[in-house]
Amino acid sequence: MAGNTSSDISEVRFLTIAEVATMMRVSKMTVYRIVHSGELPAVRVGRSFRVTEKDVNEYIKRSFYDAG
């Protein structure tokens, strides 16, 4: 995270796996699979993971496709 200051990180909103699953309307296991595959960056805190809201929004934007 070169170039970031400590004040930048204090403004980051971290979400739990359960919150990400609710936000994406998928199961927690699906979120764990996405995190473990490396598609969604996460921070490990003890035995749990936290994902930034920004990364979730970017993942969702990347996942859109034109079905027409």
C-alpha positions as CSV (number, residue, x, y, z in Angstrom):
1,M,0.0,0.0,0.0
2,A,2.8,2.4,-1.0
3,G,1.8,6.0,-0.9
4,N,-1.1,5.6,1.5
5,T,-1.0,7.4,4.9
6,S,-2.4,6.1,8.1
7,S,-5.3,8.5,7.8
8,D,-6.3,6.8,4.5
9,I,-6.5,3.4,6.1
10,S,-8.6,4.7,9.0
11,E,-11.3,5.7,6.4
12,V,-11.5,2.2,4.9
13,R,-14.6,0.3,5.7
14,F,-14.0,-3.4,6.4
15,L,-16.7,-6.0,6.0
16,T,-17.1,-9.4,7.4
17,I,-17.6,-12.4,5.1
18,A,-21.2,-12.6,6.3
19,E,-21.7,-8.9,5.4
20,V,-20.2,-9.5,2.0
21,A,-22.5,-12.5,1.4
22,T,-25.5,-10.5,2.4
23,M,-24.5,-7.6,0.1
24,M,-23.9,-9.9,-2.8
25,R,-26.9,-12.2,-2.0
26,V,-24.8,-15.4,-2.0
27,S,-23.8,-17.8,0.7
28,K,-20.8,-17.3,3.0
29,M,-19.2,-20.4,1.4
30,T,-19.3,-18.7,-2.0
31,V,-17.6,-15.6,-0.6
32,Y,-14.9,-17.8,1.0
33,R,-14.3,-19.5,-2.4
34,I,-13.9,-16.1,-4.1
35,V,-11.5,-15.0,-1.4
36,H,-9.4,-18.2,-1.5
37,S,-9.3,-18.1,-5.3
38,G,-7.7,-14.6,-5.1
39,E,-10.5,-12.9,-7.0
40,L,-11.4,-10.9,-4.0
41,P,-8.6,-9.5,-1.8
42,A,-9.1,-10.0,2.0
43,V,-7.2,-9.3,5.2
44,R,-6.9,-12.1,7.7
45,V,-7.7,-11.1,11.3
46,G,-7.0,-14.0,13.6
47,R,-9.2,-16.8,12.2
48,S,-11.5,-14.6,10.2
49,F,-11.3,-12.5,7.1
50,R,-12.2,-8.8,6.4
51,V,-12.8,-7.4,3.0
52,T,-12.9,-3.7,2.1
53,E,-16.1,-2.4,0.8
54,K,-14.2,-0.8,-2.1
55,D,-12.9,-4.2,-3.2
56,V,-16.3,-5.8,-3.0
57,N,-17.8,-3.0,-5.2
58,E,-14.9,-3.4,-7.7
59,Y,-15.4,-7.2,-7.8
60,I,-19.1,-6.8,-8.5
61,K,-18.3,-4.2,-11.3
62,R,-15.8,-6.6,-12.9
63,S,-18.4,-9.5,-12.7
64,F,-21.0,-7.8,-14.9
65,Y,-21.4,-9.1,-18.4
66,D,-23.7,-8.3,-21.3
67,A,-26.2,-11.2,-21.8
68,G,-27.7,-9.6,-24.9
